[in-house]
């Protein structure tokens, strides 16, 4: 939805704005997704985090991270596609 809005804005205001906004949204949400899913930590740190968190925490983290991935990935694909098309 955000990427469709960005394409509409880019059509009228300029593609560079769309590429920049979709890229920032895409990269930002995917970085937060990685932080929630323990992608940037070692196995020992991930294991320790898993052992000390409450039982309801993994479900909340999974819900938040899946929503962030659903928002971020299409925006990143839109930014890359528009970057390749407009060059």
Secondary structure as GFF3:
##gff-version 3
##sequence-region A 1 87
A	DSSP	alpha_helix	2	13	.	.	.	ID=ss1
A	DSSP	alpha_helix	15	36	.	.	.	ID=ss2
A	DSSP	alpha_helix	43	52	.	.	.	ID=ss3
A	DSSP	alpha_helix	57	86	.	.	.	ID=ss4
###
